[in-house]
Amino acid sequence: MGKKASKQTKKFAASGQLKKVIQARHKHQQIRKRTQGKRGAKDEKARSEVTDVEDDEEEEVEAHVPQKSKTSKKGMSVDDLLGAGFMDGSDDDDGAEDLDEDGSDDGDEGEDDFDDDASFASVDDLEEDGDTHLMELSKLAEKDPEFYKYLQENDQELLNFNPHDAAGMDSDDDSDEEGGGDEDVDMESEKTPTLTSSHLRRWQKALLEQRSLRALRKLLIAFRAAAHLNEEDQVLAWSIDSSSVYNKLVTTTLRYTPVVLEHHIPYKTLANGKFKAPTQTPKFKTLQKLILSYFHNVIHILSQLTDNELLKLAVTESAKIIPYIVSSRKAVKLYLKKCLELWSSAQDNIRIAAFLAIRKLASATDESILDSVLKGSYLTLIRSSKSTNVHSLPSINLMKNSASEVFCMEHSTAYQHAFGFIRQLAIHLRNSMKVKTKEAYKQVYNWQYVHCIDFWSIVLARACDRAENGDKESDLKPLIYPLVQVCLGAIKLISTSRSYPFHLHIVRSLLHLTKHTDTFIPLSPYLVPILTSTLAPTSKPKSSTLRPLDLEVQIRAPQQYVKTRVYYEGVLEESTYLLAEWLASPTVQGSIAFPEIVVPIVVLLRKALKTARSGSSGSSSGKDQSLIKVLLERIEESAKWIEQRRKTVSFAPGQIGEVQTWEGELSGKVEDSPLGKYLKVQKKLREKRRKLVEKARDGEDEILSE
């Protein structure tokens, strides 16, 4: 006689899982049989092994399955461990296989403290009564307006919730699945059930009306089938034949999962914008394996999606799961790597969504995650900026601006990374100055170096901006001086006319830094020589039919542009604008010593202008001379404007407090000075010209495409 079944065995058999376990075992034995056949095993031996297992499996399952909640994995047989991985109703289909696939080593982080089978069965035990969710459903528009809008557009009938009809939903769902199992799952033919819209509709209603964890578990198992669709060596619980069902499944899973998890396992958002992971409650421990499995499947599907809208949705919704997976170092590392890849190569809207996910990762209270985000963002930016042209420059600027926001989230942590990376720039510069070879110069005169300097200028400008931070001093402020020294050293490295575009790039970065940090950086000694050399060159400029050189996407002038009039005109115009912008900045023009600051500039420019008019050497065009002449007039008018206001001063130069107060009042009025008005006009002209160039470029592209 057989052993008398215990109460747990009867309960397990009544739940309908026994039949699924037996079916899963049949599948597993048939797969193993095929595998042994491929390896050259004898057919008779394989057939006898399968027959023996099939004869004893029902008795073995009844005797062993109820005891899994009391025993650990170490007490399980090989057949038990392998067979459990293919249970249609278990979450191990998502969790263990997916993590073992990637060689996960998260066992020391509390993710494998419970038995896989027990965790999957216990998900259904966490089910709550659906009556308590009627009030939450009415408040859905306030709590999650984006999700509510999606429901209004796509699933209006789900919002018409009747609590009296929800009671029999689970029993109907289970009975349908069991009935469907008898039809769809044929033990002999190994046919996988096909997912239909009716399945999704039932799960959606259960998720929305009851926040059902049972429905969530079934949905995530189906999502795993979608993520690993058409992949070999994958045993999936569902087959998907329709593209509309596939899209509906992916969209439903991505949108509904964060809502259900937020209901059952809420997490805290701190006052400083960071989030705190949910506490390790029994419910969270039970769901943790399921959540990790879903997150790994999302990372996997991000590499397969081709529809941009669906890809953006996947990135946006997966970011809402981050608080639940921060304890898994492997999941964080894989997700960060994928987001950085999208951030550097996808379309702009997907780039922004990927950056928001990266920023959400950086908002974790764990500083090690922030360190990984900062390092990964900077290295990705460097790799993406290796080559720069008209088409890639906007995306690189987007990356620099967004990455600077992450670096400004926590200044003390960012300081360590910024110090090390700026030091690397200084080491490259020092090696180039010592060796003085063509290859050594290339370590500095390249696009990556230019973008790195510009990036750190943006970071320090944002971190030390008084308009945003007030009088609070940033931890990053001490890095302004070494960065400026590196920049000025890079300008001095090569002073030939072919290197002027590189010099202008560095000057733009320093100009951005001085305007936002109120730091006086002497840029005139590096701009005035460019103006004088192009205004009065030593040899007569060559005439050419070349079109004007776009200095924003050049760091070294091509050989055919050297000593040509079109090149000199472009450099002189850009240098004149940068000098005017520097002189009109609050740090310079807002200084009480502005009339004295501009004296050497005026003297040198007048001398160069006089030389150009005399024609003793190569003369510049009348347009260039008039440009310098207008600038000189505005500089002298602004100097007189400051002197007029200085006449009412009653304090001595030694009274620093009074001087700073006077300069602070003057800084807010610099836009009304002659130089400030001149700069406004120049900005409008440059913006108008830029739009014309963009229109012409688009027109060229259209012609080429035709």
C-alpha positions in Angstrom: 0.0 0.0 0.0 1.1 3.5 -0.7 1.9 6.1 1.9 -1.1 8.0 3.2 -1.2 11.5 1.7 -0.6 14.4 4.2 -2.8 17.5 4.4 -0.2 19.5 2.5 -0.2 16.9 -0.3 -4.0 17.1 -0.6 -3.9 20.9 -0.6 -1.2 20.9 -3.3 -3.1 18.4 -5.5 -6.3 20.4 -5.1 -4.6 23.6 -6.2 -4.2 22.2 -9.7 -0.4 22.4 -9.6 0.1 18.6 -9.4 -1.1 18.1 -13.0 1.2 21.0 -14.2 4.2 19.5 -12.4 3.6 16.1 -14.0 3.2 17.8 -17.4 6.4 19.8 -16.9 8.2 16.6 -15.9 7.1 14.9 -19.1 8.4 17.8 -21.1 11.7 17.8 -19.3 12.2 14.0 -19.8 11.4 14.3 -23.5 13.9 17.2 -23.9 16.6 15.2 -22.1 15.8 12.2 -24.3 16.4 14.3 -27.4 19.6 15.8 -25.9 21.0 12.3 -25.2 20.1 11.3 -28.7 22.2 14.1 -30.1 25.1 13.2 -27.9 25.1 9.6 -29.3 23.6 7.9 -26.3 22.0 4.4 -26.9 18.3 4.5 -27.6 17.5 1.6 -25.4 19.2 3.0 -22.4 17.6 6.4 -22.8 14.2 4.8 -23.3 14.5 2.7 -20.1 15.5 5.7 -18.1 12.5 7.8 -19.3 10.2 4.8 -18.6 11.4 4.3 -15.1 11.0 8.0 -14.3 7.5 8.1 -15.8 6.4 5.1 -13.8 7.5 6.6 -10.5 7.0 10.3 -11.0 3.4 10.6 -9.7 4.3 8.9 -6.4 7.6 10.9 -6.2 5.8 14.2 -6.7 3.1 13.5 -4.1 5.7 12.4 -1.5 8.2 15.3 -2.1 6.5 18.5 -3.2 4.7 19.2 0.1 7.9 19.1 1.9 9.7 21.8 -0.1 8.6 24.5 2.2 10.4 22.8 5.1 13.6 21.8 3.2 16.3 23.7 1.5 17.7 23.3 -2.0 20.5 21.1 -0.7 17.9 18.4 0.2 16.4 18.3 -3.3 17.2 15.7 -5.9 18.6 16.5 -9.3 15.2 15.7 -10.9 13.4 17.9 -8.4 15.7 20.9 -9.1 15.6 20.6 -12.8 11.9 19.8 -13.0 10.8 22.8 -11.0 12.3 25.1 -13.5 9.7 24.4 -16.1 6.5 24.8 -14.0 4.0 26.7 -16.0 2.5 28.2 -12.8 5.8 29.0 -11.1 7.9 32.1 -11.1 11.1 30.0 -11.3 10.5 30.2 -15.1 11.5 33.8 -14.8 13.9 33.9 -11.9 16.3 31.0 -11.6 16.8 30.3 -15.3 17.3 33.9 -16.1 19.8 34.6 -13.3 21.7 31.3 -13.7 22.0 32.0 -17.4 24.1 35.1 -16.7 26.1 33.5 -13.9 24.4 35.6 -11.2 26.2 35.6 -7.9 23.6 37.4 -5.8 23.1 34.7 -3.3 25.0 36.6 -0.7 22.6 39.5 -1.1 19.6 37.8 0.3 18.0 36.9 -3.0 18.3 33.1 -2.7 17.5 32.7 1.0 14.2 31.0 0.1 13.3 28.0 -2.0 12.3 28.9 -5.5 9.2 26.7 -5.5 8.0 28.0 -2.2 8.4 31.6 -3.3 6.4 31.0 -6.4 3.6 29.2 -4.5 3.6 31.9 -1.8 3.0 34.6 -4.4 -0.6 33.4 -4.7 -1.0 33.2 -0.9 -0.3 37.0 -0.8 -3.6 37.7 -2.6 -5.8 40.4 -1.1 -9.5 41.1 -1.2 -10.5 43.2 -4.2 -13.1 45.3 -2.3 -10.4 47.5 -0.8 -9.2 48.7 -4.2 -12.4 50.5 -5.2 -11.3 53.7 -3.5 -7.8 53.4 -4.9 -9.3 53.1 -8.4 -11.2 56.3 -8.0 -8.0 58.1 -6.9 -5.9 56.6 -9.8 -6.2 59.8 -11.8 -4.5 61.8 -9.0 -1.8 59.3 -8.0 -0.7 58.2 -11.5 -2.3 60.5 -14.2 -0.1 59.1 -17.0 -1.3 55.5 -16.3 -4.9 56.7 -16.0 -4.7 58.5 -19.3 -3.3 55.3 -20.9 -6.3 53.3 -19.5 -8.8 55.9 -20.8 -7.3 55.7 -24.3 -6.8 51.9 -24.5 -8.8 50.1 -21.8 -11.8 52.3 -20.9 -13.9 49.3 -19.8 -11.4 48.4 -17.1 -12.2 51.6 -15.3 -15.8 50.5 -14.9 -15.1 48.4 -11.8 -17.9 46.4 -10.1 -16.7 45.0 -6.7 -19.5 42.4 -6.6 -18.3 40.9 -9.9 -14.7 40.7 -8.9 -15.1 37.8 -6.4 -15.4 35.1 -8.9 -12.8 36.4 -11.3 -9.9 34.3 -9.9 -11.9 31.1 -9.8 -13.0 31.7 -13.4 -9.5 32.5 -14.4 -8.1 29.4 -12.8 -10.8 27.2 -14.2 -10.3 28.6 -17.7 -6.6 28.0 -17.5 -7.1 24.4 -16.2 -9.6 23.8 -19.0 -7.3 25.4 -21.5 -4.5 23.3 -20.2 -6.3 20.1 -21.1 -6.8 21.4 -24.6 -3.6 23.2 -25.3 -1.0 21.1 -23.5 -0.7 17.8 -25.1 1.8 15.5 -23.4 2.5 13.6 -26.5 3.0 16.4 -28.9 4.7 18.9 -26.5 2.4 21.7 -27.8 2.8 25.0 -25.9 -0.4 27.0 -25.1 -1.0 30.1 -27.3 -1.5 33.4 -25.6 -4.6 35.3 -26.7 -6.1 38.7 -26.0 -8.7 37.1 -23.7 -5.9 36.0 -21.4 -4.5 39.5 -21.3 -7.9 41.0 -20.7 -8.5 38.8 -17.6 -5.1 39.6 -16.2 -5.6 43.3 -16.8 -8.9 43.3 -15.0 -7.5 41.4 -12.0 -4.4 43.7 -11.9 -6.4 46.9 -12.1 -9.3 46.0 -9.9 -7.6 43.8 -7.3 -3.9 44.5 -7.7 -3.8 40.7 -8.0 -0.3 39.2 -7.4 -1.6 35.9 -9.0 -2.4 37.7 -12.2 0.9 39.6 -12.0 2.8 36.3 -11.7 1.0 34.9 -14.8 1.6 38.1 -16.7 5.3 38.1 -16.0 5.6 34.4 -17.0 4.0 35.4 -20.3 6.3 38.4 -20.6 9.3 36.1 -20.3 8.0 34.1 -23.3 7.8 37.4 -25.2 11.4 38.4 -24.2 12.8 35.1 -25.3 10.7 34.5 -28.3 12.2 32.5 -31.2 15.3 31.7 -29.1 16.7 28.2 -29.0 17.2 26.2 -25.8 14.4 28.1 -24.1 11.4 26.3 -22.5 8.6 28.8 -22.5 5.2 28.7 -20.9 3.4 30.4 -23.8 3.7 30.7 -27.5 2.8 34.1 -29.2 1.5 34.0 -32.8 0.2 37.5 -33.2 2.2 40.7 -33.3 -0.7 42.6 -31.8 -0.8 40.2 -28.9 2.9 40.6 -28.5 2.7 44.4 -28.4 -0.2 44.3 -26.1 1.5 41.9 -23.7 4.7 44.0 -23.6 2.8 47.2 -23.1 0.5 45.8 -20.4 3.4 44.3 -18.5 5.5 47.4 -18.6 2.6 49.7 -17.5 0.9 47.5 -15.0 3.8 46.0 -13.1 5.1 49.3 -11.4 1.5 50.1 -10.3 1.0 46.7 -8.7 4.4 46.7 -7.0 3.9 50.3 -5.7 0.7 49.1 -4.1 2.1 46.0 -2.4 5.6 47.2 -1.7 5.8 51.0 -1.5 9.2 52.7 -1.2 10.1 56.1 0.3 11.4 59.2 -1.5 13.6 61.3 0.8 13.6 65.1 0.9 16.8 65.4 -1.0 15.3 63.6 -4.0 16.9 60.2 -3.3 14.8 57.1 -2.8 15.1 54.4 -0.1 14.6 50.8 -1.1 11.6 49.0 0.4 12.2 47.4 3.8 12.7 43.6 3.8 9.2 42.6 4.7 8.1 38.9 4.2 6.0 40.0 1.2 9.0 41.8 -0.4 11.3 38.8 0.2 8.6 36.6 -1.4 8.3 38.8 -4.5 12.0 39.7 -4.8 12.9 36.7 -7.0 9.9 37.5 -9.3 10.9 41.2 -9.6 14.5 40.4 -10.4 13.4 37.9 -13.0 11.1 40.5 -14.7 13.9 43.1 -14.6 16.4 40.8 -16.3 13.8 40.0 -19.0 13.3 43.8 -19.5 17.0 44.3 -20.0 17.0 41.4 -22.4 14.1 42.7 -24.4 15.6 46.2 -24.7 18.1 44.8 -27.1 15.4 43.3 -29.3 12.8 46.1 -29.6 12.8 47.9 -32.9 9.8 50.2 -32.4 11.0 53.5 -31.0 7.8 54.2 -29.0 7.8 50.7 -27.4 11.5 51.1 -26.7 11.0 54.4 -25.0 8.1 52.9 -23.0 10.3 50.0 -21.9 13.0 52.4 -20.7 10.6 54.7 -18.9 8.6 52.1 -17.1 11.6 49.9 -16.2 13.1 52.9 -14.4 10.1 52.7 -11.9 11.3 49.2 -10.9 14.8 50.4 -9.9 14.0 50.8 -6.2 13.2 47.1 -5.9 16.4 45.8 -7.6 19.1 48.0 -6.2 20.2 45.2 -3.8 21.3 43.1 -6.9 24.6 44.4 -8.1 24.4 42.4 -11.2 21.0 43.7 -12.2 22.2 47.3 -11.6 25.3 46.7 -13.6 23.5 45.2 -16.6 20.8 47.9 -16.6 23.3 50.7 -16.3 25.3 49.3 -19.2 22.2 49.1 -21.4 20.9 52.6 -20.5 24.3 54.1 -21.3 24.3 52.4 -24.6 20.9 53.8 -25.5 21.9 57.2 -24.1 24.9 57.4 -26.5 23.4 56.0 -29.6 19.6 56.1 -29.8 17.2 58.8 -31.0 16.8 62.0 -28.9 13.6 61.0 -27.1 15.0 57.6 -26.2 18.3 59.2 -25.1 16.3 61.4 -22.7 14.4 58.5 -21.4 17.6 56.5 -20.9 19.2 59.5 -19.1 16.2 59.7 -16.7 16.6 56.1 -15.9 20.4 56.7 -15.3 19.5 59.6 -13.0 17.0 57.4 -11.1 19.8 54.9 -10.5 22.0 57.7 -9.2 19.3 58.7 -6.8 19.8 55.5 -4.8 21.1 55.9 -1.2 23.8 53.5 -2.0 26.9 55.6 -2.9 28.5 52.7 -4.8 25.8 52.9 -7.4 26.4 56.6 -7.8 30.1 55.9 -8.3 29.3 53.5 -11.1 26.9 55.9 -12.7 29.4 58.8 -12.7 32.3 56.7 -14.0 30.1 55.0 -16.7 28.6 58.3 -17.9 32.0 60.0 -18.3 33.6 57.1 -20.1 30.6 56.7 -22.4 30.8 60.4 -23.2 34.5 60.2 -24.1 33.9 57.2 -26.4 31.0 58.9 -28.1 33.0 62.2 -28.8 35.9 60.6 -30.6 34.7 62.0 -33.9 32.7 65.1 -34.2 30.8 66.5 -37.2 27.8 68.6 -37.9 25.4 65.7 -37.3 26.9 64.3 -34.2 27.6 67.6 -32.4 24.0 68.1 -31.1 23.9 64.7 -29.6 27.3 65.1 -27.9 26.1 68.4 -26.4 23.0 66.7 -25.1 25.2 64.1 -23.5 27.4 66.7 -21.9 24.5 68.7 -20.5 22.7 65.7 -19.1 25.8 64.1 -17.7 26.7 67.3 -15.9 23.3 67.1 -14.1 24.3 63.7 -12.7 27.6 65.0 -11.5 25.9 67.9 -9.7 23.6 65.6 -7.7 26.1 65.0 -4.9 29.1 67.3 -5.1 31.3 65.5 -2.5 31.1 62.2 -4.4 31.6 63.9 -7.8 34.7 65.7 -6.5 36.7 62.5 -6.3 35.9 61.6 -9.9 36.3 65.1 -11.2 39.7 65.5 -9.5 41.0 62.2 -11.0 39.7 62.9 -14.6 41.0 66.6 -14.6 44.4 65.2 -13.4 44.4 62.9 -16.4 44.0 65.9 -18.7 46.9 67.6 -16.9 49.1 64.5 -17.3 48.4 64.3 -21.0 49.3 68.0 -21.4 52.5 67.6 -19.4 53.6 64.7 -21.5 53.0 66.7 -24.7 54.9 69.7 -23.4 57.9 67.4 -22.5 58.1 65.2 -25.5 57.1 67.8 -28.2 56.5 65.3 -30.9 53.7 65.0 -33.4 52.3 62.0 -31.7 52.5 63.7 -28.3 50.6 66.7 -29.5 47.8 64.5 -30.7 47.1 63.5 -27.1 45.9 67.0 -26.5 44.9 68.3 -29.9 41.9 65.9 -30.4 38.1 66.0 -30.1 38.0 64.0 -26.9 40.3 66.4 -25.1 38.2 69.4 -26.3 34.9 67.8 -25.2 36.4 66.7 -21.8 37.5 70.3 -21.0 34.1 71.6 -22.1 32.3 69.0 -20.0 34.2 69.9 -16.9 33.6 73.6 -17.5 29.8 72.8 -17.7 29.9 70.8 -14.5 31.8 73.4 -12.5 29.7 76.2 -13.9 26.5 74.4 -12.9 27.9 73.4 -9.5 29.3 76.8 -8.6 26.6 79.0 -10.2 25.6 81.6 -7.6 22.2 82.2 -9.3 21.2 78.6 -8.5 23.2 77.8 -5.3 23.2 81.3 -3.7 26.1 82.0 -1.3 26.6 78.3 -0.5 30.1 77.2 -1.7 30.3 74.0 -3.7 32.7 71.2 -2.9 33.7 71.4 -6.6 34.9 75.0 -6.5 38.5 74.2 -5.7 38.7 72.4 -9.1 38.2 75.6 -11.1 41.8 76.7 -10.8 43.5 73.5 -12.0 41.0 73.2 -14.9 41.8 76.8 -16.0 45.5 76.1 -15.8 45.1 73.0 -18.0 43.0 75.0 -20.5 45.5 77.8 -20.7 48.4 75.4 -21.0 46.7 73.6 -23.9 46.3 76.9 -25.8 50.0 77.7 -25.4 51.1 74.3 -26.6 50.8 75.1 -30.3 50.4 78.8 -31.4 50.2 78.3 -35.2 47.4 79.7 -37.2 46.1 76.2 -38.1 45.4 75.6 -34.4 43.2 78.7 -33.9 40.0 76.6 -34.1 41.3 74.6 -31.1 42.1 77.7 -29.2 38.6 79.1 -29.8 37.0 76.0 -28.5 39.0 76.2 -25.2 38.2 79.9 -24.9 34.4 79.2 -25.3 34.6 76.7 -22.5 36.4 79.1 -20.2 34.0 81.9 -21.1 31.1 79.7 -20.0 32.9 79.0 -16.8 33.7 82.6 -16.0 30.1 83.8 -16.6 28.5 81.3 -14.3 31.1 81.2 -11.5 32.0 84.9 -11.2 35.6 83.9 -11.6 37.9 86.3 -13.5 39.8 84.4 -16.1 42.2 86.6 -18.3 41.2 85.6 -21.8 42.3 88.7 -23.6 46.0 87.7 -23.8 44.8 84.6 -25.9 42.2 86.4 -28.1 44.0 89.6 -29.0 47.0 87.9 -30.6 44.6 86.0 -32.9 43.0 89.3 -33.9 46.2 91.1 -34.5 47.7 88.2 -36.6 44.6 87.9 -38.8 44.0 91.7 -39.1 47.6 92.4 -40.1 49.2 89.1 -41.4 52.8 89.0 -42.3 52.0 87.9 -45.9 49.2 88.8 -48.2 46.2 86.4 -47.8 45.5 84.1 -50.7 42.2 84.4 -52.5 40.3 81.2 -52.9 36.8 79.9 -53.8 36.5 77.8 -50.7 33.4 78.2 -48.7 33.7 79.6 -45.1 35.0 77.1 -42.6 32.6 76.0 -39.8 34.8 76.5 -36.8 32.4 74.7 -34.4 33.2 71.3 -36.0 37.0 71.9 -36.6 39.9 71.8 -34.2 42.6 72.2 -36.9 42.3 74.1 -40.1 42.7 72.0 -43.3 45.8 72.7 -45.3 43.9 74.3 -48.2 42.5 77.0 -45.8 45.9 78.1 -44.5 46.7 81.7 -45.2 43.5 82.2 -47.2 41.3 85.3 -46.9 38.2 83.2 -46.2 39.9 81.5 -43.2 41.2 84.8 -41.8 37.8 86.4 -42.0 36.1 83.6 -40.2 38.7 83.4 -37.4 38.7 87.2 -37.0 34.9 87.4 -36.8 34.6 84.6 -34.2 37.5 86.0 -32.1 35.9 89.5 -32.2 32.6 88.1 -30.9 34.3 86.0 -28.1 36.3 89.1 -27.0 33.2 91.2 -26.9 31.3 88.5 -25.0 34.2 88.3 -22.4 34.3 92.0 -22.0 30.5 92.3 -21.6 30.4 89.6 -18.9 29.4 90.7 -15.4 32.7 89.5 -14.1 34.7 91.9 -16.4 32.4 94.8 -17.1 31.0 94.6 -13.7 34.4 95.3 -12.2 35.2 98.8 -10.9 38.6 98.4 -12.7 37.1 97.9 -16.2 38.5 101.1 -17.7 42.0 100.0 -16.7 41.5 96.4 -17.9 40.7 97.4 -21.5 43.7 99.8 -21.9 46.2 97.2 -23.3 43.4 95.7 -25.5 42.6 99.0 -27.0 46.3 99.9 -27.6 47.1 96.6 -29.3 44.0 96.6 -31.5 44.5 100.2 -32.6 48.1 99.5 -33.5 47.1 96.4 -35.6 44.3 98.5 -37.2 46.8 101.2 -38.1 49.2 98.6 -39.6 46.4 97.0 -41.7 45.4 100.4 -43.1 49.0 101.3 -44.0 49.3 98.2 -46.2 53.0 97.7 -45.3 52.3 94.0 -45.0 49.5 91.8 -46.0 46.4 93.9 -45.5 43.0 92.6 -44.4 39.7 93.5 -46.0 37.8 96.6 -45.2 35.0 94.5 -43.6 37.5 93.1 -41.0 38.8 96.6 -40.3 35.4 98.0 -39.8 34.5 95.1 -37.5 37.5 95.9 -35.2 36.8 99.6 -35.4 33.2 99.2 -34.2 34.3 96.9 -31.3 36.9 99.5 -30.2 34.3 102.2 -30.2 32.0 100.2 -28.0 34.8 99.3 -25.6 35.8 102.9 -25.2 32.1 103.9 -24.7 31.7 101.3 -22.0 34.9 102.4 -20.3 33.5 106.0 -20.1 30.1 104.5 -18.9 31.9 102.9 -16.0 34.0 106.0 -15.3 30.9 108.1 -15.1 29.5 105.9 -12.4 32.8 105.8 -10.6 32.7 109.5 -10.0 30.1 109.1 -7.2 32.2 106.6 -5.3 33.1 107.7 -1.8 35.1 104.7 -0.6 38.8 103.8 -1.0 40.1 100.8 -3.0 41.1 99.1 0.3 37.5 98.8 1.5 36.9 95.4 -0.1 33.4 95.1 1.3 32.2 98.4 -0.2 33.9 97.6 -3.5 32.1 94.2 -3.8 28.7 95.8 -2.9 29.2 98.4 -5.7 30.3 95.8 -8.2 27.3 93.6 -7.3 24.9 96.5 -8.1 26.7 97.2 -11.3 26.7 93.6 -12.5 22.9 93.7 -12.9 23.1 96.7 -15.2 25.9 95.6 -17.6 23.3 94.7 -20.3 22.4 98.4 -20.6 26.0 99.4 -21.3 27.1 100.2 -24.9 29.1 96.9 -25.0 26.1 95.0 -23.7 23.8 96.4 -26.4 26.4 95.7 -29.1 26.6 92.1 -27.9 22.8 91.7 -28.1 22.8 92.7 -31.7 25.6 90.4 -32.6 23.8 87.4 -30.9 20.7 88.1 -33.0 22.7 88.2 -36.2 24.6 85.0 -35.4 21.3 83.2 -34.5 19.8 84.3 -37.8 22.8 83.2 -39.7 22.8 79.8 -37.9 19.2 79.2 -38.9 19.9 80.0 -42.5 22.9 77.6 -42.5 20.7 74.8 -41.1 18.0 75.4 -43.7 20.6 75.3 -46.5 22.0 72.1 -45.0 18.5 70.5 -44.9 18.0 71.6 -48.5 21.2 69.9 -49.5 20.2 66.7 -47.8 16.9 66.8 -49.6 18.6 67.3 -53.0 21.0 64.4 -52.3 18.1 62.1 -51.2 16.3 62.7 -54.4 
